[in-house]
């Protein structure tokens, strides 16, 4: 298996680092990655949006976070997100972490939504058992109602990753791969470390956490109007759901934990800016101690 490695940058340019990234043909190459520089109008738009939501409303949003996501799924049912068939292509660890070809793989999708990532994985890999959780009761029910749901191959349960102990539903150190796909961005930055502390309890020593989420200056960030800002890089949508956009500083925090990490950019579409996502992988033994120490 070819591994991507963290490469220390010797450049003096801010927000620049050199990483190993996967090419379309499956090979690996070095590339210099920079945070996308805003255009003049974009910078003006972002500069105008500096008024923070009141403390009272922020506390209310935190208290009602579960309710707001549950209402989101009530309104959108299973129709909002597209199925994610790119997971095994982007994360080779889902296949490469097996010691032998027929090894049964156990995964956990933390924050599974209605199963847009879960079910494509189960269809593609018949030798896989999946745990999946979400803190929206409706989302969990939608997963159970899916025709592809098979209790012999999957266990889905309700869980608030910031406070509910995963060990109540998943055996200690039993999972080969944990996926956090567009999940941490929906959680208050001050509580993200609680999620990671929680998931490491069920991860086998030396196995992997796969992470993908929004990056700074993503087009979704620039769409927020005034009075939607909660704090730096953290915003609230009209429906009460929230989104954090990972900066270089926060990304470097993940990299300090990572056994492997890379930045991936989405395809450019006509009429939109280039969205920037973080994509990373780190092992439990290398990452967990530094993570918990850094967040105390």
N, C-alpha and C positions, 0 to 999 in steps of 0.2 A: 504494500500500500504506500502510495506517495503521500507524504505529509506536508501540509503547509506550515511554515514556521514564522514566528515573529522576527522581523528584521529591524534592528535599531537604525533609525535615520540619523544621518550626520548633517542634515540640512538645517539651516538657521531660519528657514521660512516657517512662520507660525502655522499650526494646524496641518502639518504635513508629516506623513510617515510613509515608510516603505513596507509593503506587505507582500506576501505571496498569494496570488489569486488564481482561481480556476478559470481556464479558458473554455470556449464552447466545445473544443475538440477533446476536452478531458485532461489536457496537459496543464502544467502549472508554469507561471511566469512571474517575474518581478514587475511591479508597477507602482508608481508613485501615486498615492491617493490624497486628494485635497478636499476639504469641505468646500462645497460649491459656493462661489462668490455671488452674492446677490447683485442683480441689476439695480440701476439707480431708482427706478420706480418701486421695485420690490423692497429696497432698503428704506425708502420713504414710507411705504405702507407699514412695514414692520416697526419703524420708529414711532409711528402714530399710536400704535397699539401698546401703550405702556401703563395704562390705567388698570390697577389690579382689582379683582373682585373683592368685595368686602369680607372681612374676617367672618362675620356672621354667616354669609352665604357659603363661604368655603367650608365652614364646619358643617353646614347643612348638606352640602354636596358629599362630603366624606361620610356622613352618617347615612345618607340615602344612596350610596354608590351601588349597592346590590339592587335596590328597588329600581334605580334608573336603568341598569343593564337588563333587568327583567322586563321592564316596559319596552325597552328597545326590541327584545325578541318577541314580545307580544305584538308590536306593530309590524315587524318585518318577517316574522315566522322564520322559515329556513331559506328565504329568498335573497338575503342581503349580500352574503359573501359567496364567492365562487369556490368550487372545490379546488384544493391546492394539490395539483398533481406534480409539482416541482420539487417536493420535499426530498425524495431520494436522489434527485439529480444534484441538488444544492448541498445536501449533507451526505457525503459518502459514508460517514460513520454508521448510518442506518444499516448498511450492508457489510461494511468492512470490519465492524467490531466483532463479528462472529469468529470464534476460534476455528470452527469447521463449518462446512456449507450447510449441513442439516440442523445446526444448532437453533433451538427455539429461542427467539428474541422476546424479551419483555420490555415494553416501553410504557412511559407515562406521558400523556399530553396534559399539561397543567394549563387550565383555561381553554377547554376544548370547544367552546361555543356549541354549535349544532352539529359538529362532526365533519366540517369541510376538509380538515386535514386527516382526521382519524380514519374515515371510511376509505378514501383512496389508498391509504397505507395498508389497511387490512385486505383490500382487494388485490393489491399488488404482491403482498407477501403473506402467503398462506401459513407460514410457519412463525407466526407472531401472535403474542397475547398482549392486549393493550388495556392499561388502566387509563381512565379519562375523567377529568373533573372540571366543574365550572361552578361559579357561585350564583348563577342564575338558575332558579328552579325550572323555569320554562325551557331553557337551553338543554338542561339535563333530560327533561321529558322528551324533547324533540329528538335527542340522540336515541333514547329508548324506543321511540316510535318509528325510527327509520327501518325500512325493510331489511337493510343490511346488518342491523344490530343482532348479534348472536352472543348470548350470555356465556357461551363456552369459550369465546375468543376475546371477550371484552367485558370490562366492568366499569360502569360509569356511575359517578356519585357526586353529590352536592358538597362543595368545599370552598370556604373562604381561605385562600392560601396564606393570608396574613395572620390568621388566628386559629384555624382548625388544624389539628394535628393529622398529617397525612397517614401516619402509622395506624390510625384507626381503621383505614380502608386498604392500605398497601403494606405488605410485610416489610420489616426493617431490612435495608440493604438487599433488595430483591430485584431492582430495576436496572436494565442495561443502558437504556437511553431515556433521558427526560427532555421533552420539547417545551420550550417557551416561545411560542410563535405569536407575535403581536399581543403579548399579555402584560409584560412589565410596564409598558407605556400607559396602561389603563389604571395603574396603581400609583398611589401617592409616593413620590420619591423617597420620603422618610420611612416608608414601609417596605421598600423593595428588598432590603436585606432580610426581612422576616420571611419573605417568600423563599429566598435562596437557602436560608437556614433550614426551612421546613423541608424543601425537596431533597436536600442532601441526606436526610435521615433514611430515605428509601432507596437511594442510589448505591449500587454496588461499588466497592472501592475501586478506583481507577477507571470507572466508566464515564459516560459523557452526558453533558447538558448541552443541548442545541438551542441557540438563541437567535431570533430575528425580530427586528423592530424598526420603528421610525427613526430617521436621523434628522439632525438639525437642518432647517431650511427646506424640508420636504414641502411639496406643493400643498399638502393638507394643512401645514402650519401657516402658510401664507394666506389661506382662505379665511382664517379666523378674523372676525370683526372686532371692533373696540369693545372693551368691557368683558372680554372672554378670557383674559389672562389671569391665572391663579398665582404663578410665580415664574421665575426664569425657565423658559422652555416647557411650561406646563399650562395647558389650556382646557377650557370647558366648552363642549358643544351645546347647541340649543336644547338638546334632549337631556342634558345633565350628565352625560358620559364624558369622561376626561381623557386627555391624551398628552403624554410626555414625549418630547423629541430629544433624542440623545445627542449631546454635544461631544466635541473632541475630548473635553475633559472627562466626561462621564464614560466615553468610549475607551479612553486610556485606562480608566478604572477597571473596565471589563478585561482589557488586555493584560493588566497586571495580574489577573486571575487565570488567564487563559493558557492552556497547553497549546492551543491553536486558535487563530482568529483571522478573519478577513472582512473586508468591506465590499459589499456588492451593490451595484447600481442597477436600477430597473431600466428597461428599454425606454427610449425617448418616444413620446407620442406627440402627434401634431397638436399644437395648441396648449401643451402643458410643459412645465419645467421638468427637469430631470430629478426624479425622486431619489433620495439616498437612504438606504437601509443599512443597518448593522447586521452582520452575520457572524456568528462566533461559535466556538466549541471549546469547552474546557473540561478537564477531568476532576473528579471529586477530591482525590488526595492532594493534588497540586493546588487546588483553588480554595477549598473550604476554610482552612485555618486563616489565610490572609484575608479572605472575605469578611469573616466575622470580626477579626481584629480591626479591619479598616472602618467598619460601620459602627463600632462602639462609641 
